[in-house]
Amino acid sequence: MNRPATQDIRIIRPIRLLHRAAFVALLFMLGSSAALAAGLDGTRWRAHSVAGETPPPAIAPTLDFHDGRASGRDGCNRYIASVEQSGDALRFGQAAGTRMACPEPQMKLGDAFARVLQATRSMRRSTDTLVLLDADNREIAVFTAMPPQRPKEAKYTCGDKSFVVTTRDADHLVLLADELVPLERVKSATGEKFVGMHDPSTILWYYGDKVLVQWQGARLPPCVGP
């Protein structure tokens, strides 16, 4: 049976709950940790495999490096951890995260991902692939590169129609034109696809360097924006 959803904060493996004020203080301390090497800072990754298993794309853990810390989703919850990097040597500090109930497969994925972070001792990286290695130099997770972080708010013109896209989080956007349309990420074989939560005929794709919009069933010309 699923546990009731909460907004508590946890320290992943072992689990400890923190009050909100303590979590804010923890975020401040993590933000002042050792800086990442320039080549890793600002990069974003989605897990292709975790501990030898391939997660479904819709719940695959993510790993964002920024200002000396890592953050993202573990398959169920959000997390944040300090990072220590020297060349290919890489370690993650103990992760803090939200504590919400999810279906059992997602909870297990989150636990496996937490163990991967704790076991990481080095990395191997190419342009679009990041491999995490343990103390015995064994591959414990493989990630593929994600597009750079989108701006919090961006304006696009698609033919004769203009939109403002507001990013709520990695999986939810709001599209504003004649009305507000909340969008959520769905599985897509190409690019990033978001579908209207209440109006599935409205769709937004980030496809390479293109932004495409289907507005209330009508496919619009490619969008021009930032």
Residue, then its C-alpha position, 0 to 999 in steps of 0.5 A: m500500500n502506498r504511503p500518504a504523500t507528504q512534503d517532508i524532507r529526507i536524507i537519503r540512505p539513511i533517511r532523516l527528516l528535516h524541518r524546512a528551516a534546516f533544509v534551507a540552511l542545508l541548501f545554503m551550505l551545499g551551495s558553498s561547497a567545492a566548485l565543479a570543474a568548468g566542463l561539468d558545471g552547467t551540464r544536465w543528464r538523464a539516466h539511461s541505466v541505473a545499477g544495470e537496469t534501464p528505467p522507463p524514460a518518463i521516470a528516469p533519474t536526472l542529474d544537473f550540475h550547478d555551482g558545486r552541487a548536483s540536483g534533480r529527480d531520483g525517479c520519484n522525489r527531488y534531491i540535492a547533494s554536494v559534489e567533489q570533483s578533481g579531474d575524473a575523480l567524483r564524489f557526491g555528498q549525502a543527498a537530501g530530498t523530498r519524501m513523497a509516496c510513489p508507485e513501488p517501482q519508482m520508490k525502488l528506482g529512487d533507492a537504487f539511484a541513491r546507492v549509486l550516488q553514494a558509491t560513485r568514485s569517478m566518472r568517464r565522460s564524452t560529449d553526450t554520455l556520462v558514466l559513473l564508476d565505483a571504487d572498483n572502476r565498475e560502471i554503476a550508471v550511464f547518463t545521456a546529455m539533456p538540453p541546457q536548462r530552459p529559461k524560467e520564462a520565454k516568449y515565442t512567436c509561431g506564425d501569427k500567434s505569440f506565446v509565453v512559456t513558463t517553466r514550473d519544473a522539469d516536467h511541467l510548463v504553463l503556456l499562455a496565449d489567449e488562455l493559460v494551459p498547463l502542460e506536462r511532460v510525456k514520453s517521446a521518442t524525439g525531443e521533449k514533448f509536453v501535452g496540455m493537462h486539460d486540453p491534450s490537443t495543445i502540445l509543445w515540443y522542444y525538438g533539437d534547436k526548434v520549438l514547435v506548438q500545436w495549439q488546440g489541434a492546429r499545428l503552427p509554423p516553427c516558433v521563433g524565440p530566445 
